[in-house]
């Protein structure tokens, strides 16, 4: 038998993103959702003027 380190135990098992626990998936989703929500709130407060943004 091969000796497998605790860190490497989910490698090659087909688990997406190496998530060995469902809680880790919810944390990953929660962080993504928090960043998306903050971005949405920030962009909703920006001016929508034609002169706003990049110009040459």
Secondary structure, DSSP 8 states (H G I E B T S, - for coil): -----GGGTTTTS--GGG--SHHHHHHHHHHHHHHHHHHHHHHHTS---TTSS---
